[in-house]
Amino acid sequence: MMNSLTDRDRRVIWHPYTQHKGYLPPIPVVKGKDSLLFDDQGKSYIDAVSSWWVTIHGHANPYIAEKLYRQALQLEQVIFTGFTHEPAVTLAERLLPLLPGPFSRVFFSDNGSTAVEVAIKMAIQFWSNQDRPRRKVLAFRHSYHGDTFGAMSVSERSVFTDPFRDYLFEPVFIDTPTRGNIGGLRRFLLDNGRDIAGFIYEPLLQGAGGMRMYEAGLLDELLDAASEQGVLCIADEVMTGFGRTGRLFAGEYLRHKADIICLSKGLTGGTMALGVTATTERLFEAFLSDDKRKTLFHGHSFTANPLACTAALASLDLVERPEFLANIRRITERHQAFLGTLHSYPIAGNPRALGTVLAFEIITGRDEYINAIAPAITRDALAQGIYLRPLGNTVYFMPPYCTTEKEMDQVYDFLVHCLIKYSARPVTS
Ligand SMILES: Cc1ncc(COP(=O)(O)O)c(C=O)c1O
């Protein structure tokens, strides 16, 4: 069929994170329902990665769709300087009390990367507005904060950022805290903290850097040390937010409260693009001035888009239903139980789980992002009606919270099938 959607796509589309030379044709998806995606042949796929970690209540949620429809008939978009609207204000009012810390202001943008850009700019300008500029930003090794230039700058240097290396600003990278290095990290902050504007971190779980997990107590110690030196703490909860780690926000595991928090992905239930950078009043006040140059000069055309805010409000309604946390608990318990199975396969490296995220490495001797095992697993999974997208040899399972017991079992069975297959026949690349 020369005019199939796939052929038309091939002629005009450039896909994200896709090497178009020799790649498999994309699957035309015509419908989504709960945790399932349906292709144009009627075949279903369990969305085991929540469509890049955004889908929390399931696809095509009728409650969110209905609210969107009504809002679209009322007000679809308006410039957000000089104007305001009900969905934005109500969303800020409802979101702020849910956040893990004394946040009092919401700045809207479009996605996770822009939420991070805004946070970095706020932290740097906070200091320059007070004529006490600080020159450095602190970030973790193996971090990932997005694909725009500021977000790339504070992310681990990798195959993602290699071509841009000379164009990125240099943060100070430190290791995530362990019992062995925490003393050294605290001393480092004591000696250098006064020149650090902000410290950006993915609390407890580094996502794209390989689903790496680290301890809340140690992060608290590090954040305390940073705050003692006045460093602004920026929690990037773009991925961990809205229940992924078992609680509504990863920050709920922490004693230390951040100064800035970045949200996106699950914010709208995964329905619309929206970013939030929330801050404390102290930070906001550093931008209040008769001197217009102290304004935060940042904004996007679709800032606080009324449809996106409406989707987020509808998602919050669903978050407040008892089944939301009950489903998260159910998936958390299933993942914990499955760790026992993973431990019985020597080829499964470092089995780990936090909340609704399960991860392990398939030990191939090549722990790199560009790795033959990732596309091989995706291909195998698709044939079984499952969508999985390993990060190099790190396999992870991060389902929408409505995923049924039967669907969970199907994915676990597939993971066991992979372990048996690769134990017997290691992949070569
Ligand atoms: C922790 C974190 N921050 C930021 C981003 C960037 O978000 P977006 O892809 O919406 O730009 C991501 C995306 O995966 C993320 O995981």
Ligand as a Chemical Component Dictionary entry (heavy atoms), coordinates in Angstrom:
data_LIG
# 
_chem_comp.id                   LIG 
_chem_comp.type                 NON-POLYMER 
_chem_comp.pdbx_formal_charge   0 
_chem_comp.three_letter_code    LIG 
# 
loop_
_chem_comp_atom.comp_id 
_chem_comp_atom.atom_id 
_chem_comp_atom.alt_atom_id 
_chem_comp_atom.type_symbol 
_chem_comp_atom.charge 
_chem_comp_atom.model_Cartn_x 
_chem_comp_atom.model_Cartn_y 
_chem_comp_atom.model_Cartn_z 
_chem_comp_atom.pdbx_ordinal 
LIG C1 C1 C 0 13.731 14.431 34.975 1  
LIG C2 C2 C 0 13.373 15.036 33.638 2  
LIG N1 N1 N 0 13.474 16.360 33.475 3  
LIG C3 C3 C 0 13.151 16.945 32.317 4  
LIG C4 C4 C 0 12.710 16.212 31.240 5  
LIG C5 C5 C 0 12.375 16.885 29.950 6  
LIG O1 O1 O 0 11.013 16.881 29.737 7  
LIG P1 P1 P 0 10.413 17.091 28.266 8  
LIG O2 O2 O 0 10.735 15.855 27.505 9  
LIG O3 O3 O 0 8.954  17.293 28.492 10 
LIG O4 O4 O 0 11.076 18.301 27.696 11 
LIG C6 C6 C 0 12.590 14.830 31.366 12 
LIG C7 C7 C 0 12.142 14.009 30.225 13 
LIG O5 O5 O 0 12.255 12.832 30.174 14 
LIG C8 C8 C 0 12.933 14.224 32.599 15 
LIG O6 O6 O 0 12.865 12.895 32.775 16 
# 
loop_
_chem_comp_bond.comp_id 
_chem_comp_bond.atom_id_1 
_chem_comp_bond.atom_id_2 
_chem_comp_bond.value_order 
_chem_comp_bond.pdbx_ordinal 
LIG C1 C2 SING 1  
LIG C2 N1 SING 2  
LIG C2 C8 DOUB 3  
LIG N1 C3 DOUB 4  
LIG C3 C4 SING 5  
LIG C4 C5 SING 6  
LIG C4 C6 DOUB 7  
LIG C5 O1 SING 8  
LIG O1 P1 SING 9  
LIG P1 O2 DOUB 10 
LIG P1 O3 SING 11 
LIG P1 O4 SING 12 
LIG C6 C7 SING 13 
LIG C6 C8 SING 14 
LIG C7 O5 DOUB 15 
LIG C8 O6 SING 16 
# 
